[in-house]
Amino acid sequence: MSERTSFIELSARQRARAMLDEGSFRELLGPFEHIVSPWLEPQGIVPQSDDGMVVAKGTLDGKPTVVVAIEGAFQGGSMGEVSGAKMAAALELAAEDHRRGINTQAVLMLETGGVRLQEANLGLAAIADIHAAIVDLRRYTPVIGIVAGTVGCFGGMSIAAALCSRLIVTREARLGLNGPQVIEQEAGLEEYDSRDRPFIWRMTGGEVRYQAGFVDALVKDSLAEVRQTTVDFLRQGVPARLRTDDYRLYLSKLNEFDTRQQVEKEQTLALFSREDRS
C-alpha cells in the first residue's frame, strides 16, 4: 500500500475494499442485488443499484469488521430510505454480533450532504435510526468515522459523525451541521458566501475542526495513513470519555458567543480549545 495512494480519489467501494484486510472484502446488498430507491425515478432521477451506499464485511487488523462507505458522487451522498436503511441495519447487526459474543468492529466513511430532499421524512427517519445504532454499538467497540472529501459531511449525518467514538479527517474535508449553500439561502450572502472557498474551509475545513477538538485525527490524503490511523484507534478500544459526554461544555461555550457578529476561525478556536477538555 503506497503512501502516495490518494484516499480522496477512491470511490466508496474502493475505499471499503482498501480498508479491509486483503482478500477479506465481501459486499452485502451490492449493486447486483438491484435494491434501488423507489422514489427517484418518478421524480425524473436515474436511481443507482446500490443507492450510493456500500456495506462490506471482512477483517481489519485480523478482526471481524463492517465497513460502510457513502458514495458522494451519487446525489451528493444524500441519505434516502434505502441507503439509510443499509447503514442502520449494518450497525444494528454489528451490535447484535457483540451480544452474541462476536466482536465486530465498525468503520463509517461519511461523504454526504445529509438527507436526500427527494425522500424527505423517509431519509430523516433513516438518519435517526443511524444515530440510535451508533450509540448502541459504540458501547461495545469504537465506531470510527472518516471524512476525507470531496463532499464533506453535513446535515443530520454530521450529527452521526459527532456520535462516532473517533473521527478522522483530512485537510480537504469539511464538517458542519448546515452546508454553505443552505446557510446562504436561509441567512443571506452577507452571513455566508457559499462561493468563498477560503472562508468555508476556515470555518468547516478538517484542519480547523481538528484544532477546535471536534475531531480526533488530522491526516494526509493517504490511503495508508487513513487506514493505519483507523487501526490505531480501534486498538485503543472504547474511549473512557466521548465527545458527546461534554455536551454541557459545548452549550455553555455557544452561549458565550455574540451571534450579532460574523464568526471567524479565530473566534471558533478561542471558544473551543482542545485544552478545555484535557
C-alpha positions in Angstrom: 0.0 0.0 0.0 1.7 3.2 -1.2 1.9 6.3 0.9 1.1 8.2 -2.3 -2.2 6.5 -3.0 -4.9 9.1 -2.5 -7.8 8.2 -0.3 -10.0 11.0 -1.6 -9.7 9.9 -5.2 -11.1 6.4 -4.5 -14.7 5.6 -4.9 -16.7 4.4 -1.9 -16.4 0.8 -3.0 -12.6 1.2 -3.5 -12.3 2.8 -0.1 -14.2 0.0 1.6 -12.1 -2.7 -0.1 -8.8 -1.0 0.6 -9.7 -0.6 4.3 -10.3 -4.3 4.9 -7.5 -6.9 5.0 -6.6 -8.1 1.6 -8.9 -10.8 0.3 -11.5 -10.4 3.1 -13.8 -8.0 1.4 -17.4 -9.3 1.0 -20.1 -6.8 -0.1 -23.6 -7.1 1.3 -26.6 -5.9 -0.7 -24.3 -4.9 -3.6 -25.3 -3.5 -7.0 -26.2 -6.9 -8.4 -29.0 -7.2 -5.8 -30.7 -4.2 -7.6 -32.1 -2.7 -4.4 -32.9 0.8 -5.6 -34.8 3.8 -4.2 -38.4 3.6 -5.5 -38.8 7.4 -5.1 -36.2 8.8 -7.5 -37.4 7.6 -10.9 -40.9 9.1 -10.6 -39.1 12.4 -10.0 -37.0 12.1 -13.1 -33.8 11.0 -11.4 -31.9 7.9 -12.5 -31.5 5.6 -9.5 -28.3 3.7 -8.6 -28.5 0.0 -8.0 -26.8 0.2 -4.6 -28.4 3.6 -3.8 -25.0 5.1 -3.2 -24.3 3.0 -0.1 -21.6 0.3 0.1 -21.7 -2.2 3.0 -18.9 -4.7 3.3 -17.8 -7.2 5.9 -14.3 -8.7 6.3 -11.4 -8.3 8.6 -9.3 -5.3 9.6 -6.2 -6.0 11.6 -7.3 -9.6 11.6 -10.6 -8.8 13.4 -14.2 -9.0 12.1 -15.2 -5.6 10.7 -18.1 -4.0 9.0 -17.3 -1.0 6.7 -20.0 1.3 5.5 -19.0 3.8 2.8 -21.2 6.5 1.3 -20.7 7.3 -2.4 -20.5 11.1 -2.6 -20.6 11.0 -6.4 -24.3 9.8 -6.3 -26.8 12.5 -5.4 -24.1 14.2 -3.2 -24.0 11.2 -0.9 -27.5 12.1 0.2 -29.4 9.7 2.6 -32.6 8.2 1.4 -34.8 5.3 2.6 -32.7 2.5 1.1 -29.3 3.9 1.7 -30.1 4.9 5.2 -31.6 1.5 6.0 -28.5 -0.2 4.7 -26.2 1.7 7.0 -28.5 1.5 10.1 -29.0 -2.3 9.6 -25.3 -2.9 9.2 -24.6 -1.1 12.6 -27.5 -2.9 14.3 -26.3 -6.3 13.1 -22.8 -5.4 14.4 -24.2 -4.7 17.8 -26.1 -8.0 17.7 -22.8 -9.7 16.9 -21.3 -8.3 20.1 -24.3 -9.5 22.1 -23.7 -13.0 20.7 -20.0 -12.8 21.6 -18.7 -11.8 18.1 -16.6 -8.7 18.5 -17.3 -6.8 15.2 -15.5 -3.5 14.6 -17.2 -0.7 12.6 -15.8 1.9 10.2 -18.0 4.6 8.6 -16.8 6.6 5.6 -19.0 9.7 5.6 -19.2 11.8 2.4 -22.7 13.2 2.5 -24.8 16.3 2.3 -27.3 14.8 4.7 -30.9 13.9 4.0 -32.0 13.3 0.4 -34.6 16.1 -0.2 -36.5 13.9 -2.7 -37.2 11.4 0.1 -37.7 13.9 2.9 -39.1 12.3 6.0 -38.1 8.8 4.9 -34.5 10.0 4.8 -34.8 11.7 8.1 -36.2 8.6 9.8 -33.3 6.6 8.4 -30.8 9.0 9.8 -32.4 8.9 13.2 -32.1 5.1 13.0 -28.4 5.5 12.2 -27.9 7.8 15.2 -29.5 5.2 17.5 -27.5 2.4 16.1 -24.2 4.2 16.5 -25.0 5.0 20.2 -25.9 1.3 20.8 -22.8 -0.1 19.0 -20.2 2.3 20.5 -20.8 0.7 23.9 -19.0 -2.4 22.7 -16.5 -1.2 20.1 -15.1 2.1 18.8 -17.2 3.3 15.9 -14.6 5.1 13.7 -15.8 7.8 11.3 -13.8 9.1 8.4 -14.5 12.3 6.5 -12.0 12.9 3.7 -13.5 14.8 0.8 -14.7 15.9 -1.6 -18.3 16.2 -0.5 -17.8 16.7 3.2 -20.3 15.7 5.9 -23.3 17.9 6.6 -26.9 17.8 7.9 -28.1 15.0 10.1 -25.1 12.9 9.1 -22.8 15.5 10.7 -24.6 14.5 13.9 -23.8 10.9 13.1 -20.1 11.9 12.7 -20.2 13.6 16.1 -21.6 10.4 17.7 -18.7 8.3 16.4 -16.2 7.2 19.0 -13.3 8.6 17.0 -13.4 10.9 13.9 -10.6 11.1 11.3 -10.4 13.9 8.7 -8.1 15.3 6.1 -7.4 19.0 5.4 -9.6 18.7 2.4 -12.6 17.5 4.5 -15.5 19.7 5.6 -17.8 19.1 8.6 -20.8 21.2 9.6 -24.4 20.9 10.5 -25.6 23.1 7.6 -23.9 23.2 4.2 -22.7 26.6 2.8 -25.5 26.9 0.2 -28.2 26.2 2.8 -26.8 28.9 5.1 -26.6 31.4 2.3 -30.1 30.6 1.1 -31.6 31.0 4.6 -29.4 33.8 6.1 -28.2 35.7 3.0 -25.0 36.3 1.3 -23.6 38.7 4.0 -23.9 35.9 6.5 -22.3 33.1 4.4 -21.0 33.3 0.9 -21.0 29.8 -0.5 -18.6 30.7 -3.3 -15.9 31.9 -0.8 -13.9 28.7 -0.6 -11.2 30.0 1.7 -13.8 31.3 4.1 -15.7 27.9 4.0 -12.5 25.9 4.8 -11.6 28.4 7.6 -14.9 27.6 9.2 -15.7 24.0 8.4 -12.4 22.5 7.0 -10.7 19.5 8.5 -7.8 21.4 9.9 -9.8 23.9 11.9 -12.2 21.2 13.1 -9.2 19.3 14.5 -7.7 22.4 16.1 -11.1 23.1 17.8 -11.2 19.5 19.1 -14.2 18.4 17.1 -12.3 15.5 15.5 -9.6 13.2 16.8 -7.1 13.0 14.0 -6.0 15.1 11.1 -4.3 13.0 8.4 -2.8 13.4 5.0 -4.7 12.4 1.9 -3.0 9.0 2.0 -4.8 5.6 2.0 -2.0 4.1 4.1 -2.2 6.9 6.7 -6.0 6.8 6.9 -6.0 3.0 7.3 -3.3 3.0 9.9 -4.9 5.7 12.0 -8.2 3.7 11.9 -6.4 0.6 13.1 -4.7 2.6 15.8 -8.0 3.9 17.1 -9.6 0.5 17.0 -6.7 -1.0 19.0 -7.2 1.7 21.7 -10.7 0.3 22.4 -13.8 2.1 23.6 -12.8 5.6 24.8 -13.2 6.3 28.5 -15.0 9.6 27.6 -16.8 10.6 24.4 -17.2 14.0 22.9 -21.0 13.8 23.4 -20.3 13.4 27.2 -19.2 17.1 27.1 -22.4 18.5 25.7 -22.9 20.8 28.6 -19.5 22.3 27.9 -20.3 22.9 24.3 -23.6 24.5 25.1 -22.0 26.9 27.6 -19.4 27.9 25.0 -22.1 28.6 22.4 -24.0 30.7 24.9 -20.9 32.9 25.2 -20.9 33.8 21.5 -22.5 37.1 20.3 -24.5 36.0 17.3 -24.8 39.6 16.0 -21.2 39.4 14.7 -19.8 37.4 11.9 -17.9 34.4 13.2 -14.3 33.8 12.2 -11.8 31.0 12.6 -10.0 32.7 15.5 -13.2 33.1 17.5 -14.1 29.4 16.9 -10.7 28.3 18.2 -10.9 30.7 21.1 -14.3 29.2 22.2 -13.5 25.6 21.6 -9.9 25.0 22.5 -8.7 21.4 23.0 -7.2 22.4 26.3 -10.7 22.8 27.8 -11.2 19.0 27.5 -7.7 17.9 28.6 
